[in-house]
Amino acid sequence: MLEPRFSGGVLLLWLLCGTLVPTMVESAIGVNWGTISSHRLKPTTVVDLLRQNKISKVKLFEADSDVLRALMGSGIQVMVGIPNEMLPFLSSSPAASDLWVRQNVSAYVGRGGADIRYVAVGNEPFLSSYNGQYQNLIMPAILNIQQSLVKANLAGYIKLVVPCNADAYQSSALPSQGAFRPELTQIMNQLVQFLNSNGSPFVVNIYPFLSLYNNGDFPQEYAFFEGTTHAVQDGSNVYTNAFDGNYDTLVAALTKLGYGQMPIVIGEIGWPSDGAIDANITAAKVFNQGLINHIASNKGTPLRPNAPPMDVYLFSLLDEGAKSTLPGNFERHWGIFSFDGQAKYPLNLLLGNKELKNARNVEYLPSRWCVANPSGDLNNVVNHMRLACSVADCTTLNYGGSCNEIGEKGNISYAFNSYYQLQMQDSRSCNFDGLGMVTFLDPSVGDCHFLVGVTDKGSDSSTSQTTYQWWTLVLLLILHGTFLLSM
């Protein structure tokens, strides 16, 4: 059974305060820990990295068994996610919901277990690009999961949330005019009523970088926290950065539903360090440090003065070199640490360390690289590069990337090496019909870093665990349906 963290009276007071007014306690900085990487560190190494940097809150996108086991006994508070693809199963079957909670929550909590505080039902399920695919599944899934938590005696401590993208609400120009998209009004009414009655916050993902990336007319300085000549005047309120404007647009939208005082958690926010013109180390450092300082100032926003968000989860902890690049090449470069847990730039999280501390005891492959053979005929190299980059990560070679200006042979070498490291430095993977060769001299140039892989990529339990869960739930539904037909 879960060890109680509060006395009954204190817990009741906490729930009432969290329901009726925005939290006045100091905001906590957490991180998103994604695992879509070709070079995965051991989860225990990552947990040690979190603890070194005194990061006490982490958000997971799925219930990875290896990750949850590594978090047991760490004292780190966890938000564990349910992928959108599971919503059809969980919304249609209480039995499937019971099974999910049993396998992914109950199995890890308790004395010396993982400190799971939230379950995120879906991930940005109301995105307009989904065309309503998950819209009607959210509330049935939430209600089923809630009942499963009740059965497991966990509902009083573990709260359900739904991370929403900022496109769930809109404003013609001014934050005070914010409102949820018309087609979401009914579902948002139901959702915020549920959140409010259960003492859960509204979780939103805000990305000023994407506003800048997707809009050529967006004033660059407005995306940061250093002041702007493009301030937005909204009545007596003045907005000098995109975060405050976006946040208050949500506050206005919640107010229109009668929940203007609902606590808000920032589920994702950050700035990529590579893969696009405005994605670089300097910009990422300036944005993230500016954000942290802004939150820590407790100034809040014009519509919520002196009341910053409950929690803020930076996106993200580590680079994820196997993520889809459909949104842009920057998608693999959001980490404040590189894939191997090395800090990309100085950053003070205001958690006790003035700078980030690197991961310890990372086990690298030998210091060798695969590069273009200078004596080879590189005229026929295009297909080899295409093959290498279809498997490995070559996003830094594209326009705006840190390796965009290293020349033709440099590009070839980078692609070859990325593939070679992904293949755990198998000598055959550096052949490329005689066009590649192994070198012991680091070919990195300036800011363009040629990586060396890690010896243990971690188990690929993210995919296997999720696939196993899906098939288990499908089988359960089939058996459940067969049982009902036989009655």
Beta strands, then each sheet from edge to edge (+ up, - down):
strand 1: 28-33
strand 2: 57-60
strand 3: 77-82
strand 4: 115-121
strand 5: 159-161
strand 6: 164-165
strand 7: 169-170
strand 8: 179-180
strand 9: 202-205
strand 10: 232-234
strand 11: 237-239
strand 12: 264-269
strand 13: 300-301
strand 14: 304-305
strand 15: 311-314
strand 16: 369-372
strand 17: 436-439
sheet 1: 5+ 4+ 3+ 2+ 1+ 15+ 12+ 9+ 6+
sheet 2: 7+ 8-
sheet 3: 10+ 11-
sheet 4: 13+ 14-
sheet 5: 16+ 17-
end
